[in-house]
Amino acid sequence: MTEAGAKLAIGSDHAGFHMKEDLKSMLVEMGYEVEDMGTHDTNSCDYPDFAEAVARAVAENRAAAGIIVCSTGIGVSMTANKVHGVRAALVHHAYEAEMTRRHNDANVLCLGANITGPAIAREAVKTFLKTDFEGGRHQRRIDKMMAVESK
């Protein structure tokens, strides 16, 4: 669980800008410190720039968790997962957000603004932040997953 007051990194490209702004407002209202890694408008831009910035903030422990939005969530999740130590998960609803925390210890949540509606995205983010990693047999799997980075 990521407690209120924790610092979160958030970012998006132009397609995810409005969803990012909505989520950022909700997170601030919930008591989180939010670092907006951009973009700051709807002008066309490149999603890898913002996905990498969020992922690096998480990997370097400058943020407890990250949230990234693009049109589908696919590109930002692929980019974020290139950063050593990041476990980014593309989700479409709250159940996936819960399971990726419980079983995969995901530390970056990725959303598609053209795929998931705003209310469902808000619930997915809330669920992601309140759900704990179960550990146990799942830790063994996480260890194996993260070992792939070293090969």
Phi, psi and omega in degrees: 000138176258111185290149171305144184098338178293155178271130178242144173258136180225146179201164178198167167265189182299322182291332181262001187306310184295321177294318178302315181298319178296313180294321179299315178300316179298316182296320177296317177298328179280354176099011178275151169271126186241125173257116181272113182271007179095174359286168185245015177196185183260014175292142181305135181208179185255117184303327181300330180299317184278324177296317179295319181299315178294313182299319179294323177299321179287312182298328181267010178060028173272350176216144180288331180199166180229155177224129181227139182230132167225195184294318180247340186087349184291307183298318181291326178290320178297317180295310183301323181288353174282343183274124182305128178094354181264138172236088182268137181234128173276121179234157180242350180197176187295325181298317177296321178298318178296312185291326180288335173281312184298316188256331186249356182050041180301141178243356175225129179257130179243138182228152175252113183295333179270359183249315186250129180290162185300319181293318179292321178297317178300316179295322178297317179295314179301316180295316179304316184285333183266352185267134178268154171287134182283336182069217179058228183299335180289330179296321178302319181289321176298317178302316178295318179300313184288334178294336178300328179298334185269354183274000000 
